[in-house]
């Protein structure tokens, strides 16, 4: 996903599937507050689920839109 695509989710409830530092898939659900760029680390998604690096995100969908 690109930064403009992700900024469309700011302010919405989302479900994020991402890889943790060990490579295990994790799922987080919550409000996406901000997308920020941190030099030397890249883009981070910030919400009530904490901070997740964009390069670790596998899927990002609006809450209620995920496949059954």
GUMAR-516456 format. One record per atom (N, C-alpha, C, O): residue in three letters; x, y, z. Coordinates in steps of 0.1 Angstrom, whole numbers, plus 2048, in hexadecimal, padded with zeros to 3 digits. Layout:
N
ALAXYZ;...
This chain:
68
UNK8087F4800;UNK800800800;UNK80980C800;UNK81480D805;UNK8048177FA;UNK80B8237FA;UNK80682C805;UNK7FB82A80A;UNK80D837807;UNK80A840812;UNK7FC84780F;UNK7F4848819;UNK7F984C803;UNK7EC852801;UNK7E1848803;UNK7D684C808;UNK7E383B7FF;UNK7D8831802;UNK7D582F810;UNK7CA82E815;UNK7E082F818;UNK7DE82D827;UNK7D883982E;UNK7D1838837;UNK7DC845829;UNK7D685282F;UNK7C785282E;UNK7C1859835;UNK7C284B824;UNK7B384A822;UNK7AC84382E;UNK7A0845831;UNK7B483B836;UNK7AF834841;UNK7B083C84E;UNK7AA838859;UNK7B784784F;UNK7B984F85B;UNK7AB854860;UNK7A3859859;UNK7A985286D;UNK79C855873;UNK79284A873;UNK78784C878;UNK79583F86D;UNK78B83486C;UNK790828875;UNK79B827879;UNK78681F878;UNK78A81387F;UNK78F809874;UNK78880786A;UNK79A803877;UNK7A07FA86D;UNK7A47ED874;UNK7A57EC880;UNK7A77E386C;UNK7AC7D6870;UNK7B97D5868;UNK7BA7D585C;UNK7C47D3870;UNK7D27D286A;UNK7D77C586D;UNK7D87C0878;UNK7DC7BE862;UNK7E47B2864;UNK7F27B5861;UNK7F57BB856;UNK7FB7B286A;UNK8097B6868;UNK8127AB86E;UNK80E7A2875;UNK81F7AC86A;UNK8297A286F;UNK8307A987B;UNK8357B487A;UNK8327A1886;UNK8397A6891;UNK8487A488F;UNK84C7A0884;UNK8517A8898;UNK85F7A7896;UNK864799894;UNK87079788F;UNK85D78F898;UNK861781896;UNK85B77B889;UNK85E770886;UNK853783882;UNK84D77E876;UNK83F778877;UNK83A77286D;UNK83A778883;UNK82C772885;UNK82277C881;UNK823788884;UNK81777787C;UNK80C780878;UNK804783884;UNK80077B88D;UNK801790885;UNK7F9796890;UNK7ED79E88A;UNK7EE7A387F;UNK7E279F892;UNK7D77A788D;UNK7D47B1898;UNK7D37AE8A4;UNK7D27BE894;UNK7CE7C889D;UNK7C27CF897;UNK7C07D088B;UNK7BA7D48A0;UNK7AD7DB89C;UNK7AC7E88A4;UNK7AF7E88B0;UNK7A97F389E;UNK7A87FF8A5;UNK7A780B89B;UNK7A680A88F;UNK7A78178A1;UNK7A682389A;UNK7B4827895;UNK7BE82789D;UNK7B582B888;UNK7C2830883;UNK7C283F884;UNK7BA84687E;UNK7CC84488C;UNK7CC852890;UNK7D585A886;UNK7D1865881;UNK7E0854882;UNK7EA85C87A;UNK7F3852873;UNK7F6847877;UNK7F9857868;UNK803850861;UNK80F85A860;UNK80E86585C;UNK81A856866;UNK82685F866;UNK832859860;UNK83384D860;UNK83B86185B;UNK84885D856;UNK853860860;UNK85486B864;UNK85A855863;UNK86685786D;UNK872854865;UNK874849860;UNK87C85E864;UNK88885B85D;UNK88F84F862;UNK89084C86E;UNK895847859;UNK89C83A85C;UNK89382F860;UNK898823860;UNK886831862;UNK87D826866;UNK87282585B;UNK86C81A85A;UNK86E830855;UNK86382F84B;UNK856834851;UNK85683B85B;UNK84B82F84B;UNK83E83384F;UNK83982B85A;UNK83B81F85B;UNK832831864;UNK82C82A86F;UNK81D82D86F;UNK81983986C;UNK815823872;UNK807825875;UNK805827884;UNK80A81F88B;UNK7FE831888;UNK7FC834896;UNK7ED834899;UNK7E583A892;UNK7E982C8A3;UNK7DB82B8A7;UNK7DA8268B5;UNK7E48258BC;UNK7CE8238B9;UNK7CC81E8C6;UNK7D180F8C8;UNK7D180A8D3;UNK7D680A8BD;UNK7DD7FD8BD;UNK7EC7FE8BF;UNK7F37F48C0;UNK7F180A8BF;UNK80080D8C1;UNK8058128B4;UNK7FE8178AB;UNK8128108B2;UNK8198138A6;UNK81D80789E;UNK8227FD8A4;UNK81A807891;UNK81E7FC888;UNK82580187C;UNK82080A876;UNK8317FC879;UNK83880086D;UNK8317FC860;UNK82C7F0860;UNK830805857;UNK82980284A;UNK82F7F6843;UNK8277EE83D;UNK83C7F4843;UNK8427E983C;UNK83E7DB842;UNK8417D183C;UNK8397DB84E;UNK8357CF855;UNK8267CB852;UNK8217C0856;UNK81E7D584C;UNK8107D384A;UNK80E7C983F;UNK8137CA834;UNK8057BF841;UNK8017B5837;UNK7F47B9831;UNK7F37BA825;UNK7EA7BC839;UNK7DD7C1834;UNK7D87CC83D;UNK7DB7CD849;UNK7D17D6837;UNK7CB7E183E;UNK7BD7E3838;UNK7BC7E782C;UNK7B27E0840;UNK7A57E283B;UNK79D7E9845;UNK7A07E9851;UNK7927F0840;UNK7897F7849;UNK7817ED851;UNK77E7E284C;UNK77F7EF85E;UNK7777E6867;UNK76A7E3861;UNK7637EC85D;UNK7667D6860;UNK75A7D285A;UNK75B7CE84C;UNK7517C9846;UNK7667D1845;UNK7687CE837;UNK7707C2835;UNK7727BE829;UNK7767BC83F;UNK77E7B083E;UNK7767A4839;UNK76A7A383B;UNK77C79B832;UNK77678F82C;UNK772786837;UNK778785842;UNK76777F835;UNK76277583F;UNK76A76983F;UNK768760847;
